[in-house]
């Protein structure tokens, strides 16, 4: 089973270094986490699913931040060319 915290760090770094940060949500590692849920004992599924949802929320927050930064940089370049 994948360590969610380790994956969180890897995916957040990808977002920071990506000009298309939303693509990180399509990462096979993230899909792999969801694939693990049916393999777990029923009592483990809820807490594990909650951790995955927390990870996805953190990724989405980081994506919005990165997209804003990229848009600001694009606007700054555009205004300096005028």
C-alpha positions as CSV (number, residue, x, y, z in Angstrom):
1,X,0.0,0.0,0.0
2,X,1.3,3.5,-0.9
3,X,2.3,5.8,1.9
4,X,-0.1,8.7,1.5
5,X,2.1,11.3,3.1
6,X,5.1,10.4,0.9
7,X,2.8,10.6,-2.1
8,X,1.5,14.0,-0.9
9,X,5.0,15.4,-0.9
10,X,5.7,14.0,-4.4
11,X,2.5,15.3,-5.9
12,X,2.8,18.7,-4.3
13,X,6.3,19.1,-5.8
14,X,4.9,18.2,-9.2
15,X,2.3,20.9,-8.9
16,X,4.9,23.5,-8.0
17,X,7.0,22.6,-11.0
18,X,4.2,22.1,-13.6
19,X,2.8,24.6,-16.0
20,X,-0.3,22.5,-16.2
21,X,-0.8,21.7,-12.5
22,X,-4.3,20.3,-12.9
23,X,-2.7,17.3,-14.7
24,X,-1.4,16.1,-11.4
25,X,-4.9,15.0,-10.5
26,X,-4.6,12.4,-13.2
27,X,-1.5,10.9,-11.7
28,X,-1.5,7.1,-11.8
29,X,-0.3,7.1,-8.2
30,X,-3.4,8.9,-7.1
31,X,-5.7,6.6,-9.0
32,X,-3.8,3.7,-7.4
33,X,-4.8,4.9,-3.9
34,X,-8.5,4.7,-4.9
35,X,-7.9,1.2,-6.3
36,X,-6.6,0.1,-2.9
37,X,-9.9,0.8,-1.1
38,X,-11.8,-2.3,-2.2
39,X,-8.8,-4.4,-1.0
40,X,-9.1,-3.1,2.5
41,X,-11.0,-4.5,5.4
42,X,-14.4,-2.8,5.6
43,X,-13.4,-1.1,8.9
44,X,-10.3,0.4,7.3
45,X,-12.0,1.8,4.2
46,X,-13.6,4.8,5.8
47,X,-10.4,6.2,7.5
48,X,-8.3,5.4,4.4
49,X,-10.8,7.1,2.1
50,X,-10.8,10.1,4.4
51,X,-7.0,10.4,4.1
52,X,-7.3,10.2,0.3
53,X,-9.9,12.9,0.3
54,X,-7.8,15.1,2.5
55,X,-4.9,14.6,0.1
56,X,-7.0,15.5,-2.9
57,X,-8.2,18.6,-1.2
58,X,-4.7,19.6,-0.4
59,X,-3.7,19.0,-4.0
60,X,-6.6,21.1,-5.3
61,X,-5.7,24.0,-3.0
62,X,-2.1,23.8,-4.3
63,X,-3.3,23.7,-7.9
64,X,-5.4,26.8,-7.4
65,X,-2.4,28.6,-5.9
66,X,-0.1,27.5,-8.7
67,X,-2.7,28.5,-11.4
68,X,-3.0,31.9,-9.8
69,X,0.8,32.3,-9.7
70,X,1.1,31.2,-13.4
71,X,-1.7,33.6,-14.4
72,X,-0.1,36.5,-12.5
73,X,3.2,35.8,-14.2
74,X,1.5,35.7,-17.6
75,X,-0.2,39.0,-16.9
76,X,3.1,40.6,-15.7
77,X,4.9,39.5,-18.9
78,X,2.1,40.8,-21.0
79,X,2.1,44.2,-19.3
80,X,5.9,44.6,-19.5
81,X,5.7,44.1,-23.3
82,X,3.4,47.0,-23.9
